[in-house]
Amino acid sequence: MLTSANALRHGGSGLAALTGLPVLAIGPATAQAARDAGFTIRATGSRGLAALLARIDPETRLLWLAGQDRTAIDHPALAQVIPVYRSAPLPIDAAAAARLIDGVALLHSARAAALLAAALDRHALPRARVRLAAISAKVAAAAGPGWAGIATAAHPSDDALIATARALAIDP
């Protein structure tokens, strides 16, 4: 199971030994990255991980090549999780945070949403002057309250997130 193409980008040379295993991909971009790496796709999600896992027989044994920081998943098919990459947050100084005022921030993960909210709060900058484009409702919820506006992408993809951000920027 792959919930990010980052697992393929940063998984190392050991991935080649796994190409005989079919892949459950969180979305089309991850599925394409898996194909490009020599994997066969068993299923591709389009509405998030819960919807993808709902289609999986609980007797299946899943190996999840994941990020070090990830959402916990409780599913009977999940046999093992191997963290193969880590996303390290960059500090957001006051000047960088201030550039978001009257702008739109794109949020790709719940962790990023929480970190952005904490940075604005830490620098005493008003959330009410920043609009958020979130890749999912879960990500939007993780940002917390008080934003000038929050819009959620129509589906969890980079293209949909960018379209959501454009709409917020043009018609807040």
N, C-alpha and C positions, 0 to 999 in steps of 0.2 A: 504494500500500500504506500502510495506517495501522496502527500498533502502539499508538497511544494517541489517545484523544479530545482530548488536549491539542493535537495538531496542528491540529485544527479550531477549538479555542478560541482559539489564539494564532497561527494561520497568516496572519491578516491578510486584507485585501481581495482579494489575488491569488488566493485559493482559488476565487473565483467563476469564474475563467477555466478552472479544471480540472474543473468539474462534469460535463463531457461524458465524462470518463474513468471507467471502472468502478473500483470500490474493492475491494481485498482488505482485510478488517477482521480484526484480531486476535481480536475477540470480539464478543458481542452488543451490549454497551454502546457500543463504538466504531462498530459498524455502525449503530446507531440514531442516534448523533450525526452520522454521515456522511449518513444519509437526511435528517435534520433540516436539514442544510446544503445539500441539493439534489443529493446524489450518488446514483448507482445502485450497489447492492452486487452484486459478482460472486461473492464467496465470503466466508463468515464462519467463522473458526476457533473452536475450543472446547477445544483441547488444546495451545495454545502455537504459537509462530511456526514452528517446524520442521515440525510436522504440517500447518500451513496451506500452507507452501511446497512440501511434498511433493506436494500436489495440483495444483501449477502446472506447466504445460508449460515446460520450460527455454528454449524459443524466445520465450516471452512477454518483453516489455520492461517492467520494473517501475520506477516512480518511487516512492521511499519518502520520504514527508513524515515526518520523524523529529525526535526530540529531539537536542540537541547532544551529550549524553552518552547513548550507546546501546551495546548489544552488537553487536559486529561480525558481519556475516552474509556467508557465502560461498555464493552461489547464482547460477547462470549467468543467471537472468532479471533479476537486480538490475542495472539500467542506470545509475541515478543516485540519490543520496541528497541531499535538501535538508533541512538542519536548520531547523525553523521555530519551535522553542521551546527554552527552557533551564530546567531545574529546578535552582535554586540551593539547596544544603543550608543549613539554619539551624544555627548552633552549638548544641551541647548542653552547657549548663553543668552543674556538679556537682549543683546542686539539682534540675534537670530530670532528670538521669540517675538520681539517687537515688530519684525518685518511681516508677521502674520496678521497684524491688526488691519482690519477691513479687507482681508484676503480670505482665501480658501485653502484649507489644509486637507490633503488626501491621506486617508487612514486605511492601511492595509491589514492591520491586526489589532486585536484587543489590547495587546501589550503596548503597541505604539500609541493607541488612543489614551491609555492611562498615563503614559510617560509625557505626552503632549499636555494633557490637562495639568499634571503636576508641575511641568515647567512653566506654564503660564501663571499658575498660582504662586509658584516660588518667586517669580519675577514681578508679582503684583500687577499682572496685565489682565485686562478684562476679557473673559471668555465671550462676553456679549458682543465683542467686536470682531469675532472670528467665526467663519462659517466652516462646516466640516462636510466633506464627502467621504462616506464610509463604504467599505466593500461589502458589508453585511450589517444586518440589524444588531447582531451580537457586538460587532466592533463599535457601532454607534452608541449602544448602551454603555460600553466600557468607558466612553469619553465622559460620561456623567452629564449633569444638567448645566444650563446657563449659557449655551452657545447662541450666537446670532442666528444660526440655522444649521440644521443637520439634514442631509439627504443621503439616502442609501442607494447604492447601485442596483439596477434592475436585476442583475445576476452577478455572482462573484467572479468577475474577470477584470483584468487591467483596463480593457477597452471600455467596459461599462462604468468603471470607477472614474476614468478620465471624462467620459461623457457627462457623468453626474457632476463632476467638478466644474466642467465648462458651463453647465446650466446654472449652477450656483454663482459662478463668476459673472455671467451675463445678466441673469435675472435673480438677484438675491431675494 
